[in-house]
Amino acid sequence: MSIKLILSNLFLIFVLLGCHYNDSENSIEGNQSKILYEFIGDSDYIFDSFNVYSDSNENAINLYTGYYIVRIDDVLSGVDLDVINKRILDKGYVKMNNYKKSIIYCKGETKQLEILEPHRIQNIDAIDNRGDAAVQLEKQWNVVFYWKKEGNTLCK
């Protein structure tokens, strides 16, 4: 075999391996986008009739973890919470034990939905305001959709 043929074959192998590697990266990015869009879809369904907003600067997803955070300004009644709970269950989440100040739901072992009611409802001081992945806010409901590749401890 000639040197040109060997070099051209090596070049072709490197190009093919490089393309395969890029495809793998794209599929990881695609999976991350899929998770984020799933969280957005779940949020839109669950909190459809409530005054909800999300700041894209707070939302992040990478290879190992991801967050999608929404805030609810509405004063929610017991009836509202029953509606929200039904919608959460409709989307395939399972209610888990509460954790600290959080109401926890899980979808499989990797996806967690955490809801924290505002301080003013519970009338507590800000020192004891933590949940699992989030904290209580003063006047808003804090809702966090949380994904962890290795699984969330509270969902196992």
C-alpha positions in Angstrom: 0.0 0.0 0.0 1.2 3.4 -0.7 1.7 6.1 1.9 -1.0 8.3 0.3 -3.6 5.5 0.6 -2.7 4.9 4.3 -2.8 8.6 5.1 -6.1 9.0 3.3 -7.6 6.1 5.2 -6.3 7.4 8.5 -7.8 10.8 7.6 -11.1 9.2 6.8 -11.1 7.3 10.1 -10.5 10.5 12.0 -13.3 12.3 10.2 -15.7 9.5 10.8 -14.8 9.2 14.5 -15.1 13.0 14.8 -18.6 12.9 13.3 -19.6 10.1 15.6 -18.3 12.0 18.6 -20.3 15.1 17.6 -23.4 13.1 17.1 -23.0 11.8 20.7 -22.7 15.4 21.9 -25.7 16.5 20.0 -27.8 13.6 21.4 -26.8 14.7 24.9 -27.8 18.3 24.2 -31.0 17.0 22.6 -31.7 15.0 25.8 -31.1 18.1 27.9 -33.4 20.1 25.7 -36.0 17.4 25.9 -35.9 17.4 29.7 -36.2 21.2 29.8 -39.1 21.2 27.4 -40.8 18.5 29.4 -40.5 20.6 32.5 -41.9 23.6 30.7 -44.8 21.5 29.3 -45.5 20.1 32.8 -45.5 23.6 34.3 -47.8 25.0 31.6 -50.3 22.2 32.3 -50.1 22.1 36.1 -50.2 25.9 36.7 -52.3 26.8 33.6 -54.8 29.1 35.4 -52.4 30.8 37.8 -50.3 33.8 37.5 -47.0 32.1 36.9 -43.7 33.4 35.5 -40.2 32.0 34.9 -36.9 33.9 34.6 -34.8 32.1 31.9 -31.7 33.3 33.8 -32.6 31.1 36.7 -33.1 28.0 34.5 -30.2 25.8 33.7 -29.5 22.3 32.5 -26.2 20.6 31.9 -24.9 17.1 31.6 -25.6 16.1 35.2 -28.4 18.3 36.6 -31.1 20.8 35.5 -33.5 23.2 37.0 -36.7 24.9 35.7 -38.0 27.4 38.2 -41.4 29.2 38.3 -42.9 31.7 40.7 -46.6 31.9 41.5 -47.9 35.3 42.7 -51.4 34.2 43.3 -52.7 33.6 46.9 -53.6 29.9 46.6 -56.4 28.4 48.5 -56.9 24.8 49.6 -59.1 24.3 46.5 -56.3 25.7 44.3 -53.8 23.3 45.9 -56.2 20.4 45.3 -56.4 21.3 41.6 -52.6 21.7 41.4 -52.1 18.3 43.1 -54.5 16.6 40.7 -52.7 18.1 37.7 -49.3 17.1 39.1 -50.5 13.5 39.5 -52.0 13.6 35.9 -48.5 14.4 34.6 -47.1 11.2 36.1 -45.6 12.5 39.3 -45.9 10.7 42.6 -46.3 12.5 45.9 -43.5 11.8 48.3 -43.0 12.7 51.9 -42.6 16.4 52.6 -39.0 17.5 53.0 -38.3 20.3 55.4 -40.4 23.2 54.0 -41.0 21.5 50.6 -43.8 19.5 49.1 -42.0 16.9 47.0 -43.2 15.0 43.9 -41.2 12.6 41.8 -41.4 11.3 38.3 -39.2 8.3 38.2 -35.9 8.5 40.1 -34.4 11.4 38.2 -37.1 14.1 38.1 -38.3 16.0 41.1 -40.9 18.7 41.5 -40.5 20.8 44.7 -43.1 23.3 45.9 -42.4 25.8 48.7 -45.1 28.1 50.0 -44.3 31.8 50.9 -43.0 32.8 54.3 -46.0 35.0 54.9 -48.4 31.9 54.8 -46.4 29.9 57.3 -45.4 32.9 59.4 -41.9 31.7 60.0 -38.6 33.5 60.0 -36.2 33.3 57.1 -33.6 31.2 59.0 -35.6 28.0 58.6 -36.7 28.4 55.0 -35.0 25.6 53.0 -36.4 22.8 51.1 -34.3 20.3 49.1 -33.2 22.2 46.0 -34.9 25.6 46.8 -35.8 28.0 49.5 -39.0 29.8 50.5 -39.6 33.3 49.2 -41.2 36.1 51.1 -44.3 36.6 48.9 -44.3 34.0 46.1 -44.7 30.3 45.8 -41.4 28.8 44.6 -41.7 25.9 42.3 -38.6 23.9 41.1 -38.5 21.2 38.6 -35.2 19.4 39.3 -33.5 16.8 37.2 -30.4 14.9 38.3 -28.8 12.3 36.0 -27.8 10.0 38.8 -31.2 10.2 40.5 -32.6 12.4 43.2 -32.2 11.0 46.7 -35.8 11.9 47.7 -37.1 10.0 44.6 -35.4 6.7 45.2 
